[in-house]
Amino acid sequence: MTDSGAKSLKHDPRAERRRVRLFFAGLLVSSAILDIVGALLVQHQTRSQVLESVVPTSISLGGRTGVVLSGLTLLLLAGGAARGKRIAWQLTCIVLLASIGFDLIKDLDIEDSVLSAWILLGLWWFRSHFDADSDPRRLRWGLAALAGGVTLAVAYAVFGTLVLTGQLALESGVVVRLELLAEALIGNPTGYRALTERANWFVSTIPIVSYGLVVFALLLLLRPVLAPRAAAADRERVHQLLKRWGRNPISHLAVHGSESYHWIDDDLCVAFSLRGRTALALGDPIGPPDALERGTEAFIGYCERQDWIPAFYEVGDDGPYRQLGLTMVPIGSEAIIRAQEFTLRGNQRQNIRHMLHRAERAGVRVTLIPAPEARAQMADQLEAVSGQWLGQRGPELNFSLGTLNTLSDPDITVGVAFSAQGRLEAFVSWLPSPARKSWTLDLMRRRPDAEPAASKS
C-alpha cells in the first residue's frame, strides 16, 4: 500500500468528532423544525379524539405549546452541540425527554416522539464526543441567570396581575391561578382575559419576558472558556525554556506578546493568545525538536476541550501540522543570512556597498548594545524615534513584533545609529534563537528626516 493510501485510511479522531457533532446538530435543527411546524399546522384528528377521552383539552393544548418551546430551545442548543459543548449536550437530553412527553400529550404524535427518542439514544451513545467545557464563571452566571430569569418572570407576572386586578378577569382558586401563570410563562396566556387595552398589552408581554430571560441564560451557558492569564512565574519559566529550546524566529516573543501558556509537560509549552474562540499560538511549540508533533496534537486537543479553534502563526516545518490535518496558509517566509558565508563582493551587493560608503561619509556611527543598556542610556531618544515612526504607520503591534517595552529584556540586542552630531537616527532590535544559534530582526525604526544610509548601515 502506498503512503498516500495509508494516510487516507488512517483514523482521524478529530475529524470523526467533528462529523458526529455536525450530524447531531443537523438532526436537532431538523427535529426542531418538524416539531414547530407540526404543532402549528398538523392535527391528528383521530388520535386527538382518543386523547380527549383521557385528558382535558387544556392539557393537550399545553402539550402543543410545550412542543413549540422545546423546538425553539433545540434550535438554540444546536449551535452548542455543533461545537461539542458538554452543557449543550446535557440540556439537549433534558429537552428531548420533555419533547417526547409533549409530543404524546399534544395528540399522541408517536412519529415525532420516536424521532426524539432516537436522537436521544444517539446522543447518549456518542456522549464522549461532547466534552467541550464552558467557562466556569459564565456557567455559574448562566445557571444563576436561568434561575433568576424564571424568578423575575414569575414576579413580573404576579406583580402585573396585582396592579391590574380590575382589568383582568381571572378564575378563582390558588391552584387554577398557578396553572394559568405557568401556561402564560411558556407562551399560552389565553387564560388571562384582558378587559382593557393596557391589560391586553401586559398579557402579551408575559411570554416575551420569559423567553428573553431564558435565551439570555442559554447564551451565557454556551460561551467558550476564557484563557487563563499568564503569571510572572510562568513567563520566567518560559524564558528559561527558550534558552534551551528556542529555535523559531519569533519564539522569544512568547515571553512578551503571548497572554497565556499551555504546558504539556515540564519541557514542552505552547504560548498563545485567545481572540474570540480562536487560540492563536505564537510560532511552534517550545520544547525539544522531536516533541513538536506531540506538543501540537496536545494543544489541539486542549483547544477542542475548551471550545476554541486552534491556529498556529509563523511555524517552521509544516510536516507535523499537515499530518494532524491542519490547513497551511502561506503568508511569507523568513530571509536567512549565513553570516560566515556573507560577503559584500559582487554586483548583487553593489547597492549595499554604496549605502555603507555613504553612511561612512556622513559620519554615521553604529553600535550594538544590550537592550536594557540602550533603554537606560537613551530612553528619551528611543521614544522620540519610535513615536515619529508610529505616527506615520499606526498603533504599536505586540503579538508577533516587539515593542519598546520588550527592550527591557537582557537577551535582546539593539543596534543604534547616531548621526555625526550625536542624534539617534534609527535603531533595530534582534531576538535570540539559541537552539539555532541565530538572531532575528525585530524592530526597525528611524526618524522621517534621518540620513537614508543610517537605517541601512
N, C-alpha and C positions, 0 to 999 in steps of 0.2 A: 504493500500500500504506500502511496506517495505521502510526503509530509503534508501537502495541502489537504489530501483526503483524510489523513489522521486528524488534522486540526478541525475539519468540518464535522467530524464525528465526536469530537471531544465535548464532554458535558460541560455546559456553562451554567452554573447555578444562578448567577446574576441575571442572565437572560431569561432563564426559566421563571425566576421570581417576578421579574418584570411582566412577563406574559401572563402569569397567573393573576397578578394584581389587576392588570388591564382587563382581563377576561371577566373577572367578577365585578369590576366597576361597570363594564358594559352591561352585564346581566342586571345589576341593580338599577341602572337607568332604564333599561327595557321593562323590568318588572314594575318600577315606579310609574312609568307612563301608562302601562296596562292597568294598573290599579286605579289611577286617577281617572282615566278615560272610562273604565268600567263602572266606577262609582257614579260618574256623572251621566253616562249615556245608556249603559246596559241594564236591563231589568229582566231577570229570570222569573217570569210570571208564575209558573207552577211551583217553583221552589219557594218563592215569596209567600204564596198561599199556605204551603206546608209550614213555613217558618212562623207565620202569623198565628197559626193554631197553637204554637208552643210559647212564643214570647210576644210581648206587646209591640206595636208598630213603632213606638218611640225608641225602643232598644235597637230595632233593625235600622232605623234612621241614624241612630248614634253610631252603629257599626259602619254605615256608609261614610259618615263624617270621619270616623277613625281610619278608614281605608285611605281617604284623601290625605289626611295628615301624615300617615305612615309613608305614603308615596312621596309627599313633599320632603319628608325627613330623609328618605333614602336618596333622593336627588342631591341633598346637601352632603350626605355621607359618602356618596360615590367618589367624589374627589379625594377624600381622605383614604378610601380603600385603594384607589389607584396609586397612591403614594405609600401604601403599606402601613398606615398608621394603626397601632395597636388599639388605641381608644376608639378609632372609627370602626374597627372590626368588632369590638365589644358592643358598641352602641347599635351597630347594624344587626347583630344577632338578636338583641333585645327587640328592636323594631320589627324584624322579620317574625319573631314569635308573636308579637302583638298583631301584626298584619294577618297572620294565619287565623287568629281568633276573630278579627274584624271581618275578614272575608266570609267566614262561616256565619257570623251573626248578620251580616249585610243581607245576603239572600242565598245562603248555602253555596257560595261560589267555590266549589271544590277544585276547579281547574287552577284558579289563582292561588289558592291555599297550598296545593301540591307544588306549584312552581316555587312559592316562597319556601316551602319545606325543603325542596331540592337544593335551592341556593344556600339555605342554612346548613344543610348537611355538607355541601361542598366547602363552605367557608370553614366549617369545623375540621374537615379533612385536611385542608391546606392552611391551617391556622399558623404554622411555623413561618409562612411567607409574609405574615403581617406582624412584623416585630419592630417597626419604626416608632421611636418614642416621641412624645410631645414634651415641650418644655415644662418641667415640674412646677415652676411658679405659675405659668399660664394655665397649666392643668388645674391647679388649685383654684386659680381665679375663675376658670371656666366652670368648675363644679359649683363654686360659690355663686357665680353669676346665674347658673341654671336654677339653683335653689332660690336665690334672691329674686330671679325673674318670675318664677312661679308665685312666690310670696307677694311680690309687687302687683302682679296681675290680679291675684285674688283680692288684695287690698284695694286696688283700683275699682274692681267690680263692686265690692261690698260698699265702699265709700260712695260710689256713684249712685247705687240704689238707695242709700240712706238720704243723700242730698236731694234726689229726685223722687222721693217717696210718693208725692202726689201726682207725679207724671208717668208712673209705671204701674201697670196692673199685674200684680204678682199673686200666684196661688199661695194659700196658707200652708203652714207646716214647715218645720225646720228641714226635714229630710227632703221634701219636694224642692225647697228653695236651694238646697245644696246640689241636688241633681241638675236644676236649671243653671246654676252657676258653673258646674263642671261642663255642661253642654256648651255654654256660651264661650268658655275659655278655649275649647277645642274647635270652635268655629261654627256652632249651631245655636245662635242666640234667639231662636224663634220663640222660646218660652217666655221671653220678656216682651210683653205687649206695650209698646210705646203709645202714650196718649198725646204727646206733643212732639214738635219738630226737634226740640233740644234733646228730649229723651230718646228719640229715634237715632240721633247722631251718637249719643252715648252708647247705645246698644251695639251699633255698627263698629264702634272702636274697640270693643272688648276683645274680640279675636285678633285684631290688628296689633294691639299692645302685647297680647300673649305671644303671638308668633314672632314679633320683633325681638322680644327679650330672649326667647329660645334660640333664634337664629344667631343673635349676638353671642350667647353662651357657646353654641356649637363652633363658631368661628374661633373663639378663644381656645377651645379644646383641641382643635386641629392645627394650631400654629406649630411650626417646627421648633426644635430645641435651639436655645441660644448658646453660642460658643463661649466656653469659659475664658476669661481674660488671663493673659499670661502674667505671672507674678515675677518680681525681680529675681527671685531664686531660680525660676525656670529659664529666664534669659541668660543668666550666668551659666547654668548647666548646658544650654545650647551653645554658648560661647566656647566652653571647654570642648564640646563635641566637635565644633567646627575646626578647632586647632588640630584635631586628629584626622577628621574625615571630610573637611570642606573641600569640594572639588568643582561644584557647579559655579559658573562665573558670578552669579548673584546670590549664592547661598549665604555669604557673610551678612547680607541684609536681613536674614532671618532674626538676628538679634535686635534689629531696629524696626523694620517695617511690618512684621507679622504681628497679629493680635493674639493668636492662640497657637498652642502646640499639642500635637497628639503623639504620645510616647508609646511606641510598640514594645520596646524593651530599653534597658539602660543605655545601649549603644545605637539606638535607631529612633529617629524622630522625624515628624513632618511638621513644618511650620506653615501656617495658613491663616487666612482672614476670611470671615464669613460676610457675604453680601447677599441679603435676601435669603434664598435657600442654597446659594452656590458657595461651597467651601473651596476657595482658590488657594492651592498650595504654591509656595514660593520656591520654584525650582524642584529638584529631585528630593526624595527622602534623604535625610542627613544620616549617614552611617557607613558601614563597610560596603565596598562596591558589590560584593556578592549578595548583599541583603536588599538590593534595590527593588527587585520584583516582590519580595516578601513584604517590604515596607509599603509599596504601592498598593498591593492587594489588601493589606490590613487597613490602610487608610480608606480605601473604597468601601470595605465592609463597615467600618466605623461610621462613615458618612451615611450609608443606607440605613443604619440603625437610628440615626438622628434625624432622618427625613431631609437630608441635604443632597445636593448634586455635586459630586466631586469633580474637580478640574485641576490641572497642573499647568503652571505658567513657566515657560522658558526651561524646558527639560533638555537633558543631554542625549543619551542613547534612547532612541524611540522604540527599540525592540521589546522591552518588558511591557511598555504601555500598549503596544499593538496586540501582544499576546493576551492581555487582560481585556481586550475588546474596546479600548478607548479610541476615539477618533482623533487623529493627529491633524492639527491645523497650522501650517507653516506661516509664520508672521515675520520671519527674518532669520539671520544667522550671525554668529559671532565671528569677527575677523581676528585671527590668531597670528601673532607675530612671534617668531622664534628669535629671541634676542641674540643668541650665539651665531646665528646664520644671517642676521640682518646687516645690510650694508647700504651706504648712500651712493655707491658707484652705479653707473649705468644710466641710460636715457630715461627709464621709468622713474628714477628718483631725482630727476633734474629739478622739478618744482620744489621738492623738499629742500634740496641744497640751496636753492635761490632764497627761500624763506629764512633759512638759518643764517645765511650770509647777511641778509637784510636786518635780521634781529641783532646780529653782532655789530653792524654799523650803527644801528640806532641805540646801542648801549643797553639792550635788554639783558637783564640778569635773571637766571632761572635757578631755583633752589628746591631740593626735595627735603622735606622735614616731616616728622611725625605729626599727625593731625592735631593732637592736643596742644603741641607747642605752637602750631600755626594759630590756633584759636587764642591762646594766651598772649601771643606777641602782636597779632594784627586783627583782633576781633572786629574792630570798627571798619577796617578796610574790607575785610571779607564780607561783612554785612552790606556795605555800600555797593560792592561789585555785584553781589548776589541780588540785592534789591533792584538795581538797574537792569540786570539780566531778566529777572522775573517780571519786571514792569512791562517788558516788550513781549513776553511769551505766556503769561498767565500764572495761576497759582502753583505752589510747590507740590510736586508729586512725591509720595512717600512709601510706595509699596515695593516696586522693583527698582527704585532710584533712591540714592541717599539724599540727605538734606544737610543744612548747616549743623543741625543737632547731632548728626552722626559723626561729625568731626571731633567729638569728644572721645571717640574710640581709639585707644592707643595702637590698635592693629592696622589702622588706616594710615596711608601715607599721602601727603598733599604736596603737589608741585605748584610753586608760586612764581609768577613772572613780574619783575619790577622794571619800570622804565628807568632811564638814565637819571631822572630827577627823584627817584625813590618812591614813586607812586605805584601801588599794586594795580597792575593792568589786567591780570587774568589769573585763574587758578584751576587746578584739576585735582581730583582725588582718586586714589587707587585702592581697590578692595583686594584683600589677600585670598588666595585659594591654596592653602597649604598642601593638600593632598596632591595637587597638580604642579606645585612649585611655580605658581603663576600669579599674575596680578591682572585685575580687570579695571578698565577705565570706567569711572562712575560719573561724578560731577565734572562739568566742563563749562566754566562761566567766565565772561570777560566784560569789560566796560564797552558801551556802544562806541565810544570815541578812542578805544585803545589802539595802539600800534598793531596793525594786522599780523605782523610777524610774532607778536607776543604769545598769542594762543597757539601758534603752530610750533613754537620752539620748545 
